[in-house]
Amino acid sequence: MSRTIMHIDMNAFFASVEQQANPELRGKPIAVIGSGRTVVTTSSYEARAFGVKTGMNTWQARQACPQLIFVVGDNRKYTWTSAQIIRMMQQFTPLVEVFSIDEAFLDVTGSLSLYTSPERIANLLKAQIRHHFGLTCSIGIAPNKLLAKLASDMQKPDGLTFIMPGDVSRVLDRIP
């Protein structure tokens, strides 16, 4: 029996947390920066549409998007939110491997008998995160971590991609 691994990737995590904390920022292009920093830590999808990217200096970001709103990041807020989301993940399986503050792998192989399908687990988790935090995530499901991570990047933001064991060769053939 093959394993069923999920990769959960929070979408524009720092920026999304800031937009939820401050309703005036919702739907606007924002870039999260460090205190006294001149580099973009992350940007909202509204800012990404103008070409604002992680690692870009603030001058370049402002050139790309003149209406960009800079927000000084709040690591405590992100850490608290991440910890709460990880607790949600642990409701579905004890096998949670935190990959970064906004990413984790879940081995849900043993949970499938309780939830009937990995898509059901993914949809329940996505719904809980959206309900409790107003945040979206992209989830990839596959037989291993590498493929699950690859799958989570295929439909962003707020995507769900399942690479079935029998489809692995076909999916890998399409990747450069």
Accessible surface in RSA format (square Angstrom, percent):
REM  Atomic radii and reference values for relative SASA: ProtOr
REM  Chains: A
REM  Algorithm: Lee & Richards
REM  Probe-radius: 1.40
REM  Slices: 20
REM RES _ NUM      All-atoms   Total-Side   Main-Chain    Non-polar    All polar
REM                ABS   REL    ABS   REL    ABS   REL    ABS   REL    ABS   REL
RES MET A   1   200.68 103.9 112.03  74.1  88.65 211.1  89.71  76.3 110.96 147.0
RES SER A   2    56.01  47.3  36.04  48.1  19.97  46.0  32.09  68.3  23.91  33.5
RES ARG A   3   122.10  51.3 117.96  60.1   4.14   9.9  51.16  69.9  70.94  43.0
RES THR A   4    15.63  11.1  14.94  15.1   0.69   1.6   0.95   1.3  14.68  22.2
RES ILE A   5    14.83   8.4  14.83  11.0   0.00   0.0  14.83  10.7   0.00   0.0
RES MET A   6     0.00   0.0   0.00   0.0   0.00   0.0   0.00   0.0   0.00   0.0
RES HIS A   7     0.00   0.0   0.00   0.0   0.00   0.0   0.00   0.0   0.00   0.0
RES ILE A   8     0.13   0.1   0.13   0.1   0.00   0.0   0.13   0.1   0.00   0.0
RES ASP A   9    10.30   7.2  10.30  10.3   0.00   0.0   0.00   0.0  10.30  10.3
RES MET A  10     7.59   3.9   5.06   3.4   2.52   6.0   5.06   4.3   2.52   3.3
RES ASN A  11     2.17   1.5   1.14   1.1   1.03   2.5   1.44   3.5   0.74   0.7
RES ALA A  12     7.45   6.9   0.62   0.9   6.84  15.6   2.96   4.2   4.49  11.9
RES PHE A  13     5.76   2.9   2.68   1.7   3.08   8.0   3.09   1.9   2.67   7.6
RES PHE A  14    36.46  18.2  35.73  22.1   0.72   1.9  35.73  21.7   0.72   2.1
RES ALA A  15     0.00   0.0   0.00   0.0   0.00   0.0   0.00   0.0   0.00   0.0
RES SER A  16    20.09  17.0  18.93  25.3   1.16   2.7   7.90  16.8  12.19  17.1
RES VAL A  17     8.65   5.7   7.22   6.5   1.42   3.4   7.99   6.9   0.66   1.8
RES GLU A  18     8.54   4.9   8.54   6.5   0.00   0.0   0.00   0.0   8.54   7.0
RES GLN A  19    18.04  10.1  18.04  13.2   0.00   0.0   2.83   6.0  15.21  11.5
RES GLN A  20    62.68  35.0  50.21  36.7  12.47  29.7  12.85  27.4  49.83  37.8
RES ALA A  21    60.94  56.0  21.85  33.7  39.09  88.9  33.67  47.4  27.27  72.2
RES ASN A  22    59.96  41.3  58.27  56.3   1.69   4.1  16.58  39.9  43.37  41.9
RES PRO A  23    84.26  61.4  72.75  66.3  11.51  41.8  73.04  60.3  11.22  69.7
RES GLU A  24   134.03  76.9 124.38  94.1   9.66  23.0  47.56  92.0  86.48  70.6
RES LEU A  25    16.46   9.2  16.46  11.8   0.00   0.0  16.46  11.6   0.00   0.0
RES ARG A  26   110.71  46.5  95.07  48.5  15.64  37.2  39.63  54.2  71.08  43.1
RES GLY A  27    57.03  70.3   0.00   N/A  57.03  70.3  28.72  78.8  28.30  63.4
RES LYS A  28    93.42  45.6  93.24  57.2   0.18   0.4  52.87  47.6  40.55  43.2
RES PRO A  29    16.83  12.3  16.83  15.3   0.00   0.0  16.83  13.9   0.00   0.0
RES ILE A  30     0.00   0.0   0.00   0.0   0.00   0.0   0.00   0.0   0.00   0.0
RES ALA A  31     0.00   0.0   0.00   0.0   0.00   0.0   0.00   0.0   0.00   0.0
RES VAL A  32     1.88   1.2   1.88   1.7   0.00   0.0   1.88   1.6   0.00   0.0
RES ILE A  33    21.42  12.2  20.98  15.6   0.44   1.1  21.21  15.3   0.21   0.6
RES GLY A  34    22.12  27.3   0.00   N/A  22.12  27.3  21.46  58.9   0.66   1.5
RES SER A  35    92.58  78.2  70.95  94.7  21.63  49.8  33.13  70.6  59.45  83.3
RES GLY A  36    82.68 102.0   0.00   N/A  82.68 102.0  44.61 122.4  38.07  85.3
RES ARG A  37   161.99  68.0 151.81  77.4  10.17  24.2  32.07  43.8 129.91  78.7
RES THR A  38    86.95  61.8  84.54  85.7   2.42   5.8  59.57  80.0  27.38  41.4
RES VAL A  39    69.30  45.6  67.36  61.0   1.94   4.7  67.36  58.5   1.94   5.3
RES VAL A  40     0.99   0.6   0.00   0.0   0.99   2.4   0.00   0.0   0.99   2.7
RES THR A  41    56.86  40.4  44.67  45.3  12.19  29.0  35.85  48.2  21.01  31.8
RES THR A  42    14.31  10.2  14.31  14.5   0.00   0.0   9.13  12.3   5.19   7.8
RES SER A  43     0.48   0.4   0.47   0.6   0.01   0.0   0.00   0.0   0.48   0.7
RES SER A  44     1.15   1.0   0.40   0.5   0.76   1.7   1.15   2.5   0.00   0.0
RES TYR A  45    67.59  31.6  59.95  34.1   7.64  19.9  59.09  44.4   8.50  10.5
RES GLU A  46    59.84  34.4  51.83  39.2   8.01  19.1  31.77  61.5  28.07  22.9
RES ALA A  47     0.00   0.0   0.00   0.0   0.00   0.0   0.00   0.0   0.00   0.0
RES ARG A  48    87.97  36.9  72.66  37.0  15.31  36.5  31.97  43.7  56.01  33.9
RES ALA A  49    89.94  82.7  44.58  68.8  45.36 103.2  57.31  80.7  32.62  86.4
RES PHE A  50    95.65  47.9  75.03  46.5  20.62  53.7  82.46  50.0  13.19  37.7
RES GLY A  51    27.97  34.5   0.00   N/A  27.97  34.5  25.10  68.9   2.87   6.4
RES VAL A  52     0.25   0.2   0.00   0.0   0.25   0.6   0.00   0.0   0.25   0.7
RES LYS A  53   135.43  66.1 132.13  81.1   3.30   7.9  81.55  73.4  53.89  57.4
RES THR A  54    93.69  66.6  69.11  70.1  24.58  58.6  56.65  76.1  37.04  56.0
RES GLY A  55    49.74  61.3   0.00   N/A  49.74  61.3  26.62  73.1  23.12  51.8
RES MET A  56    40.52  21.0  33.41  22.1   7.11  16.9  39.38  33.5   1.14   1.5
RES ASN A  57    57.73  39.8  56.59  54.7   1.14   2.7  18.71  45.0  39.02  37.7
RES THR A  58    29.51  21.0  28.68  29.1   0.83   2.0  10.23  13.7  19.28  29.1
RES TRP A  59   174.22  69.9 168.03  81.3   6.19  14.5 149.21  79.6  25.02  40.6
RES GLN A  60    82.88  46.3  79.70  58.2   3.18   7.6  13.99  29.8  68.89  52.2
RES ALA A  61     0.00   0.0   0.00   0.0   0.00   0.0   0.00   0.0   0.00   0.0
RES ARG A  62    95.67  40.2  94.37  48.1   1.30   3.1  40.55  55.4  55.11  33.4
RES GLN A  63   112.19  62.7  88.02  64.3  24.17  57.6  20.15  42.9  92.04  69.8
RES ALA A  64    37.60  34.6  12.85  19.8  24.75  56.3  25.20  35.5  12.40  32.9
RES CYS A  65     0.00   0.0   0.00   0.0   0.00   0.0   0.00   0.0   0.00   0.0
RES PRO A  66    95.29  69.4  81.47  74.3  13.82  50.2  81.72  67.5  13.57  84.4
RES GLN A  67    95.14  53.2  77.13  56.4  18.01  42.9  55.79 118.8  39.36  29.8
RES LEU A  68     4.59   2.6   0.00   0.0   4.59  11.5   0.00   0.0   4.59  12.4
RES ILE A  69    58.68  33.4  55.37  41.3   3.31   8.0  58.68  42.3   0.00   0.0
RES PHE A  70    55.19  27.6  28.85  17.9  26.34  68.5  29.10  17.6  26.09  74.7
RES VAL A  71    23.03  15.2  19.83  18.0   3.20   7.7  23.03  20.0   0.00   0.0
RES VAL A  72    83.07  54.7  68.20  61.7  14.87  35.8  68.20  59.3  14.87  40.3
RES GLY A  73    26.69  32.9   0.00   N/A  26.69  32.9   7.38  20.2  19.31  43.2
RES ASP A  74    57.65  40.4  53.39  53.1   4.27  10.1  17.30  40.7  40.35  40.2
RES ASN A  75   113.27  78.1 108.05 104.4   5.22  12.6  29.38  70.7  83.89  81.1
RES ARG A  76   208.76  87.7 200.70 102.3   8.06  19.2  77.31 105.7 131.45  79.7
RES LYS A  77    61.73  30.1  53.71  33.0   8.02  19.1  43.05  38.7  18.68  19.9
RES TYR A  78     1.45   0.7   1.45   0.8   0.00   0.0   1.45   1.1   0.00   0.0
RES THR A  79    78.55  55.9  77.88  79.0   0.67   1.6  63.09  84.7  15.46  23.4
RES TRP A  80   149.76  60.1 144.57  70.0   5.19  12.2 127.72  68.1  22.03  35.7
RES THR A  81     7.24   5.1   7.24   7.3   0.00   0.0   1.59   2.1   5.64   8.5
RES SER A  82     9.43   8.0   7.59  10.1   1.84   4.2   4.54   9.7   4.89   6.9
RES ALA A  83    37.00  34.0  31.66  48.9   5.35  12.2  35.31  49.7   1.70   4.5
RES GLN A  84    44.80  25.1  42.83  31.3   1.98   4.7   3.90   8.3  40.90  31.0
RES ILE A  85     3.42   1.9   3.42   2.5   0.00   0.0   3.42   2.5   0.00   0.0
RES ILE A  86    31.80  18.1  31.80  23.7   0.00   0.0  31.80  22.9   0.00   0.0
RES ARG A  87   135.61  56.9 131.60  67.1   4.00   9.5  54.19  74.1  81.42  49.3
RES MET A  88    16.56   8.6  16.56  11.0   0.00   0.0  16.56  14.1   0.00   0.0
RES MET A  89     5.39   2.8   5.39   3.6   0.00   0.0   5.39   4.6   0.00   0.0
RES GLN A  90    92.52  51.7  75.35  55.1  17.17  40.9  18.63  39.7  73.88  56.0
RES GLN A  91   116.43  65.1  86.41  63.1  30.02  71.5  40.65  86.5  75.78  57.5
RES PHE A  92    10.46   5.2   5.75   3.6   4.71  12.3   6.75   4.1   3.71  10.6
RES THR A  93     5.48   3.9   2.62   2.7   2.86   6.8   2.40   3.2   3.08   4.7
RES PRO A  94   118.32  86.2  94.30  86.0  24.01  87.3  98.47  81.3  19.84 123.3
RES LEU A  95    98.89  55.1  90.36  64.6   8.53  21.4  96.36  67.7   2.53   6.8
RES VAL A  96    28.35  18.7   0.77   0.7  27.58  66.5   1.48   1.3  26.87  72.9
RES GLU A  97    81.12  46.6  76.99  58.2   4.13   9.8  39.32  76.1  41.80  34.1
RES VAL A  98    77.20  50.8  50.52  45.7  26.68  64.3  50.52  43.9  26.68  72.4
RES PHE A  99   109.37  54.7  82.58  51.1  26.79  69.7  84.99  51.5  24.38  69.8
RES SER A 100    44.01  37.2  30.50  40.7  13.51  31.1  42.68  90.9   1.33   1.9
RES ILE A 101    65.39  37.2  49.91  37.2  15.48  37.3  55.51  40.0   9.88  26.8
RES ASP A 102    33.72  23.6  31.53  31.4   2.18   5.2   3.83   9.0  29.89  29.8
RES GLU A 103    27.89  16.0  23.61  17.9   4.27  10.2   0.98   1.9  26.90  22.0
RES ALA A 104     1.04   1.0   1.04   1.6   0.00   0.0   1.04   1.5   0.00   0.0
RES PHE A 105    13.51   6.8  12.75   7.9   0.76   2.0  12.81   7.8   0.70   2.0
RES LEU A 106     0.05   0.0   0.00   0.0   0.05   0.1   0.05   0.0   0.00   0.0
RES ASP A 107    19.86  13.9  16.96  16.9   2.90   6.9  10.00  23.5   9.86   9.8
RES VAL A 108     0.00   0.0   0.00   0.0   0.00   0.0   0.00   0.0   0.00   0.0
RES THR A 109    15.98  11.4  10.09  10.2   5.89  14.0  10.09  13.6   5.89   8.9
RES GLY A 110    67.49  83.2   0.00   N/A  67.49  83.2  44.21 121.3  23.28  52.1
RES SER A 111     8.14   6.9   7.40   9.9   0.74   1.7   0.71   1.5   7.43  10.4
RES LEU A 112    40.55  22.6  37.87  27.1   2.68   6.7  38.16  26.8   2.39   6.4
RES SER A 113   105.09  88.8  64.47  86.0  40.62  93.6  59.36 126.4  45.73  64.1
RES LEU A 114   140.85  78.4 110.28  78.9  30.57  76.8 113.25  79.5  27.60  74.3
RES TYR A 115    46.99  21.9  46.28  26.3   0.71   1.9  22.43  16.9  24.57  30.3
RES THR A 116   113.72  80.9  80.22  81.3  33.50  79.8  77.97 104.7  35.75  54.0
RES SER A 117    32.60  27.6  31.65  42.2   0.95   2.2  24.22  51.6   8.39  11.7
RES PRO A 118    13.60   9.9  13.60  12.4   0.00   0.0  13.60  11.2   0.00   0.0
RES GLU A 119    64.13  36.8  64.13  48.5   0.00   0.0  32.40  62.7  31.73  25.9
RES ARG A 120   115.56  48.5 109.39  55.8   6.17  14.7  33.81  46.2  81.75  49.5
RES ILE A 121     0.00   0.0   0.00   0.0   0.00   0.0   0.00   0.0   0.00   0.0
RES ALA A 122     0.00   0.0   0.00   0.0   0.00   0.0   0.00   0.0   0.00   0.0
RES ASN A 123    77.50  53.4  72.12  69.7   5.38  13.0  25.88  62.3  51.62  49.9
RES LEU A 124    59.99  33.4  58.72  42.0   1.27   3.2  59.34  41.7   0.65   1.8
RES LEU A 125     0.00   0.0   0.00   0.0   0.00   0.0   0.00   0.0   0.00   0.0
RES LYS A 126    28.64  14.0  25.54  15.7   3.11   7.4  26.62  24.0   2.03   2.2
RES ALA A 127    56.80  52.2  47.63  73.5   9.17  20.9  54.19  76.3   2.61   6.9
RES GLN A 128    53.25  29.8  51.10  37.3   2.15   5.1  21.15  45.0  32.10  24.3
RES ILE A 129     0.00   0.0   0.00   0.0   0.00   0.0   0.00   0.0   0.00   0.0
RES ARG A 130   115.76  48.6 110.55  56.4   5.21  12.4  49.86  68.1  65.90  39.9
RES HIS A 131   149.53  81.7 118.47  82.3  31.07  79.5  77.49  79.9  72.05  83.8
RES HIS A 132   111.73  61.1  80.59  56.0  31.14  79.7  44.11  45.5  67.62  78.7
RES PHE A 133    35.66  17.8  22.98  14.2  12.68  33.0  31.08  18.8   4.58  13.1
RES GLY A 134    32.60  40.2   0.00   N/A  32.60  40.2  16.72  45.9  15.88  35.6
RES LEU A 135     5.18   2.9   3.57   2.6   1.60   4.0   4.87   3.4   0.30   0.8
RES THR A 136    35.03  24.9  30.25  30.7   4.78  11.4  23.41  31.4  11.62  17.6
RES CYS A 137     1.09   0.8   0.34   0.4   0.75   1.8   0.00   0.0   1.09   1.2
RES SER A 138     0.45   0.4   0.45   0.6   0.00   0.0   0.45   1.0   0.00   0.0
RES ILE A 139     0.60   0.3   0.00   0.0   0.60   1.4   0.00   0.0   0.60   1.6
RES GLY A 140     0.00   0.0   0.00   N/A   0.00   0.0   0.00   0.0   0.00   0.0
RES ILE A 141     0.00   0.0   0.00   0.0   0.00   0.0   0.00   0.0   0.00   0.0
RES ALA A 142     1.57   1.4   0.00   0.0   1.57   3.6   1.57   2.2   0.00   0.0
RES PRO A 143    27.09  19.7  17.26  15.7   9.82  35.7  17.85  14.7   9.24  57.4
RES ASN A 144    66.32  45.7  64.49  62.3   1.84   4.4  31.12  74.9  35.20  34.0
RES LYS A 145    90.47  44.1  87.83  53.9   2.64   6.3  57.81  52.0  32.66  34.8
RES LEU A 146   136.11  75.8 128.07  91.6   8.04  20.2 133.21  93.6   2.90   7.8
RES LEU A 147     7.37   4.1   7.37   5.3   0.00   0.0   7.37   5.2   0.00   0.0
RES ALA A 148     0.00   0.0   0.00   0.0   0.00   0.0   0.00   0.0   0.00   0.0
RES LYS A 149    59.91  29.2  59.91  36.8   0.00   0.0  43.72  39.4  16.19  17.2
RES LEU A 150    49.07  27.3  45.57  32.6   3.49   8.8  48.59  34.1   0.48   1.3
RES ALA A 151     0.38   0.4   0.00   0.0   0.38   0.9   0.00   0.0   0.38   1.0
RES SER A 152     1.32   1.1   0.00   0.0   1.32   3.0   0.70   1.5   0.62   0.9
RES ASP A 153    73.08  51.2  53.53  53.3  19.55  46.2  22.95  54.0  50.14  50.0
RES MET A 154    73.14  37.9  38.58  25.5  34.56  82.3  37.54  31.9  35.61  47.2
RES GLN A 155    94.25  52.7  85.49  62.5   8.76  20.9  33.77  71.9  60.48  45.9
RES LYS A 156    83.76  40.9  49.78  30.5  33.98  80.9  29.87  26.9  53.89  57.4
RES PRO A 157    67.66  49.3  53.55  48.8  14.11  51.3  53.55  44.2  14.11  87.7
RES ASP A 158    53.87  37.7  37.40  37.2  16.48  39.0  12.13  28.6  41.74  41.6
RES GLY A 159     7.90   9.7   0.00   N/A   7.90   9.7   7.90  21.7   0.00   0.0
RES LEU A 160    45.18  25.2  27.65  19.8  17.52  44.0  27.67  19.4  17.51  47.1
RES THR A 161    17.91  12.7  15.91  16.1   2.01   4.8  17.21  23.1   0.71   1.1
RES PHE A 162    58.98  29.5  34.61  21.4  24.37  63.4  34.61  21.0  24.37  69.8
RES ILE A 163     3.26   1.9   1.96   1.5   1.30   3.1   3.26   2.3   0.00   0.0
RES MET A 164    94.65  49.0  94.65  62.6   0.00   0.0  91.66  77.9   2.99   4.0
RES PRO A 165    71.50  52.1  56.44  51.4  15.06  54.7  57.44  47.4  14.05  87.3
RES GLY A 166    76.13  93.9   0.00   N/A  76.13  93.9  42.70 117.2  33.42  74.9
RES ASP A 167    46.67  32.7  45.67  45.5   1.00   2.4   2.03   4.8  44.64  44.5
RES VAL A 168    31.19  20.5  31.09  28.1   0.11   0.3  31.09  27.0   0.11   0.3
RES SER A 169    81.35  68.7  75.92 101.3   5.42  12.5  39.57  84.3  41.78  58.5
RES ARG A 170   121.77  51.1 116.18  59.2   5.59  13.3  73.43 100.4  48.34  29.3
RES VAL A 171     5.80   3.8   5.63   5.1   0.17   0.4   5.63   4.9   0.17   0.5
RES LEU A 172    83.75  46.6  72.72  52.0  11.03  27.7  72.91  51.2  10.84  29.2
RES ASP A 173   122.45  85.8  88.80  88.4  33.65  79.6  29.40  69.2  93.05  92.8
RES ARG A 174   153.92  64.6 121.87  62.1  32.04  76.3  67.59  92.4  86.33  52.3
RES ILE A 175    62.54  35.6  46.84  34.9  15.70  37.9  47.53  34.2  15.02  40.8
RES PRO A 176   169.67 123.7 101.33  92.4  68.34 248.4 142.24 117.4  27.43 170.5
END  Absolute sums over single chains surface
CHAIN  1 A     9198.0       7321.9       1876.1       5328.8       3869.3
END  Absolute sums over all chains
TOTAL          9198.0       7321.9       1876.1       5328.8       3869.3
